[in-house]
Amino acid sequence: MPASVTAHICSYLELLPGVLATPETLEAMLHHIMEEDVVLLGGDKSKEHGVLMRIEGVALRVEIRTPTFISDDSNDIWHNDCIKATQYPLTQDGLLRAIVESKETIADIRKRGLCPTCEADDPPKKKLKGPGMPKCCGCSMGDMMGL
C-alpha cells in the first residue's frame, strides 16, 4: 500500500497527535462517558463548536452544536439548537465512528462559513451557508425565487 494511503488511514486512527485509537483508549473513553452521564466538549461560552456525548439506553448519542447558532441574548451554546444528532452503537467501533464523523462535520461547518446577507442585516444574524451555496438556505431560496 502506498505510504500516502497508509498515512491517511492512520490519521483516522490517531485521536490526537501521538494517541492512537487502541481498544484500551476507546474503552477508557466509553467508561468515562458512562461515569459522567453527559460529556460536554468545546462550546460552553467559547467561540468553538460544541460536542455533547451521552448514553441513551444501549446507544451513544452525539450532538454537534456550533457557535453560529448562539442567540443575541445568550453566549451559552448549550441553550441553542443542535445542528446534528446521531446515535451510535455503544461499542469501541461506535465511539470511533462518532469521533471521526463529528470531526468531519465540524470541519465542513467551519469551511462553509456564515451567510453574508444575514450578517449584513440589522441586527446581524448568524446563519450557516447552505452546503455548496453562497448563502444560507433561506437566502439562497429567496434568490432562487427572485426575491
N, C-alpha and C positions, 0 to 999 in steps of 0.2 A: 504494500500500500504506500502511495507517495507520502512524503513527510508532511506536506501541507494538509493533506486529508487527515492524517493521524493527529496533527496539532489541532485541527478544527474539532474533531471528535473529542479530544482530551479537554478542550476548552469548556465543553458542556459537562464534563465530569469534575471540573475544578470549581468548587463552590466559591472560593476566593483564592487569591494567589497563595499557592503552597498548601491548600487544604482540598484534598480530593474527596469526592463523594463516595466514600467507602461505606460498606454496610454498618460499620461501627459508628461512623459520623452521622449517617442518616438515622440510625436507631436512636442515638443520643438526642437528636433534634426532635424526633417524634415524641420521645419520652418527655422532653421539655415542654412541648406544646400540650401534651396531655396533663402535665402537672399544673401549668399556668392557666388552663381553660381558654384564655384568649391571649394571643401574642400580637402586639402592635409593632410594626416596623416602619420607621420613617414617619412622614406626616406630622402629626402632633404639633401644630402651630409652627411648622417649618415650611420652607419653600419646596420641599421634596415630596415625591409621591409617597403614598402610604400603602402598606400591605397588612391586612388583618388575616390571621390564621386561627381557626378554632375547630374543635371536634364537634361534629353533628352526627350523633348515632354512631354508625360504623364508617363515616366518611370524614375527610379533611376538607373543610370549606375554606377557600381562599378568596378574599375580596381585594380588589385593587381600587385605590382611591387616588385622586390627583388634585393638586392644589388649584388647578384651573376651575374647579367646581366650588371653591370657597365662596360663600356668600359675602356681600359687602359688610354685613353686621357681625361676622364671625371669622376668626382666624383658626378655628378648630376644625381640622379636616374631618374628624370623626363624626361631626354632626351633619355632614353633607352626603350627597348621593354617592353610591358605589357605582363605579363605571363598568366593572366586570366582576362577576361572582361565579366561581366554578367549584364543583365538588370533585374530589379525587379519592381513590381508594386509600384507606388508612394503612398504607404499607410504605416500605422504603422506596419502591418504584413510584408510588403515587406521590410521595413527597418530592422526589427528584423531578418528576414531571411538572409538579406545581411550581417548583423553583424556576425551571427552565422557561415554562410558559409565562410566568409572571415577569421575568426579566425581559422576555421578548415583547410583551405587551407594554411595559413601561418604556422600553426603547422606541417602540412605534409611536407612542403618545408624545414623547419628547421630540421626535423627528417631525411630527405633524405640526405642532405649534398652535398658536391661538388665531382665531378669526380676526383679520384686520378690521372688518366692518364693525363687528361687535365691540372691539377695543376702542374704536373711534366714536361710539355712541356717547351720549351724555345722560346719565352717568355711564362710564365704560362697563361693559360686561366681559366676562372671561369665559369663552366657549372654545372648545377644540375645533380645529378644522376637521371636516369630514375626511375619511380615508380617500386619498387621491384627489381631494378637492382643494381649491384655493381659499375656501371659506368654510364656515360651519355648515352643517346640513341644511339648517333653516335658511341661511342667507343664500346658499347655493341654489336651493329650490326656488327661492324668490327670484333670483337672477334668471333661472331657467324659464320661469313664467313671465319674465319681462317686467317684474315689479320693482 
